[in-house]
Amino acid sequence: MFREEWDYDKFKTRFYGKTGLDLESYKDQQMERRIRHMMQREKCADFHELFIRLSGDADFMQRFMHYITINTSGFFRDPVVFDRIKKNVLDELARNHRKLRFWSVGCANGEEPYTLSIILDELKLLPRAYIMASDFDTRALENARSGVYNERQVDGVPRDLLQKCFAHRDGNYVIDDRYRRKIRFYQENILEMRTENKGPLHLILCRNVFIYFKTAVQERIIHYFSDLLARGSYLVIGCAEYINDPRTFGLQRKYPAIYRKS
Ligand SMILES: C[S@@+](CC[C@H](N)C(=O)[O-])C[C@H]1O[C@@H](n2cnc3c(N)ncnc32)[C@H](O)[C@@H]1O
């Protein structure tokens, strides 16, 4: 029987048509290596076979998405950054705005928006807050919505907050509803750069997400974020990420990984 030979480029094009996720925006080397690794594990002979299997098996497609999108996260990840947000950023925002709008982009299993919610509660700002939290990966979003974490996942939560903010149930930790109520979790592909129901925003957390994208794509996304931010509002990126010339985007570097819209 005739077998079609597909290279990675052909797979990317067909995958985009099928799912709307443009793998071309991601750094090729990293992404192709990851996909090939999964193909090996799943005993897929080539990209064509992989595509056929993904197209015919929704469960496999969800597992594939979950695998390629890398959901590593943690509560209070990079504590210094959250400390700055708590002590400097939120204080300033609360003085200047009555209602506060936040967006956690690439929120993975929810650790990041829940951390923000906990901090806002400590500052008594939670009633004034609205937090959006989005990710492309539906399985990660299911975990985030459930708010259930194992012992290892809550590693970064200080002991006192673990007791205060979580219920200990069947060996797991369940986030209290007061922190969940303020968060709207939803699926969105950041590469689509949608503007409806977004701005003006006061704080965007996009940490350890665009590190996977090609430079030109990263730049487009930073422009997009800057347009969504109100003046004097903030963009927080991952500690391993860097914005080369923030002024090009109307931003100013205030602290490591924290940028202020001019
Ligand atoms: C490494 S995690 C970062 C989690 C969290 N922001 C943190 O720093 O701890 C990256 C997240 O970005 C999400 N992601 C990757 N590509 C995406 C896209 N095109 N649109 C939305 N989310 C995406 C992944 O699903 C994953 O949950």
The ligand as an SDF file (V2000), in Angstrom:
LIG
                    3D

 27 29  0  0  0  0  0  0  0  0999 V2000
    5.8130   25.8240   31.8500 C   0  0  0  0  0  0  0  0  0  0  0  0
    4.1060   26.1720   32.0110 S   0  0  0  0  0  0  0  0  0  0  0  0
    4.1410   27.6890   32.9140 C   0  0  0  0  0  0  0  0  0  0  0  0
    3.1430   27.7120   34.0490 C   0  0  0  0  0  0  0  0  0  0  0  0
    3.1560   28.9620   34.9080 C   0  0  0  0  0  0  0  0  0  0  0  0
    2.9150   30.1450   34.1360 N   0  0  0  0  0  0  0  0  0  0  0  0
    4.4560   29.0740   35.6540 C   0  0  0  0  0  0  0  0  0  0  0  0
    5.3330   29.8450   35.2690 O   0  0  0  0  0  0  0  0  0  0  0  0
    4.6350   28.3610   36.6400 O   0  0  0  0  0  0  0  0  0  0  0  0
    3.7070   26.7100   30.3530 C   0  0  0  0  0  0  0  0  0  0  0  0
    2.2180   26.7230   30.0730 C   0  0  0  0  0  0  0  0  0  0  0  0
    1.9860   27.4130   28.8520 O   0  0  0  0  0  0  0  0  0  0  0  0
    0.9330   26.7420   28.1780 C   0  0  0  0  0  0  0  0  0  0  0  0
    0.9730   27.0520   26.7430 N   0  0  0  0  0  0  0  0  0  0  0  0
    1.8800   26.6410   25.8160 C   0  0  0  0  0  0  0  0  0  0  0  0
    1.5450   27.0950   24.6040 N   0  0  0  0  0  0  0  0  0  0  0  0
    0.3960   27.8080   24.7670 C   0  0  0  0  0  0  0  0  0  0  0  0
   -0.4370   28.5390   23.8730 C   0  0  0  0  0  0  0  0  0  0  0  0
   -0.1670   28.6190   22.5710 N   0  0  0  0  0  0  0  0  0  0  0  0
   -1.5340   29.1610   24.3860 N   0  0  0  0  0  0  0  0  0  0  0  0
   -1.8150   29.0970   25.7070 C   0  0  0  0  0  0  0  0  0  0  0  0
   -1.0670   28.4140   26.6000 N   0  0  0  0  0  0  0  0  0  0  0  0
    0.0290   27.7780   26.1240 C   0  0  0  0  0  0  0  0  0  0  0  0
    1.1800   25.2820   28.4740 C   0  0  0  0  0  0  0  0  0  0  0  0
    0.0100   24.5050   28.2820 O   0  0  0  0  0  0  0  0  0  0  0  0
    1.6440   25.3300   29.9250 C   0  0  0  0  0  0  0  0  0  0  0  0
    0.5910   25.1130   30.8130 O   0  0  0  0  0  0  0  0  0  0  0  0
  1  2  1  0
  2  3  1  0
  2 10  1  0
  3  4  1  0
  4  5  1  0
  5  6  1  0
  5  7  1  0
  7  8  2  0
  7  9  1  0
 10 11  1  0
 11 12  1  0
 11 26  1  0
 12 13  1  0
 13 14  1  0
 13 24  1  0
 14 15  1  0
 14 23  1  0
 15 16  2  0
 16 17  1  0
 17 18  1  0
 17 23  2  0
 18 19  1  0
 18 20  2  0
 20 21  1  0
 21 22  2  0
 22 23  1  0
 24 25  1  0
 24 26  1  0
 26 27  1  0
M  CHG  2   2   1   9  -1
M  END
$$$$
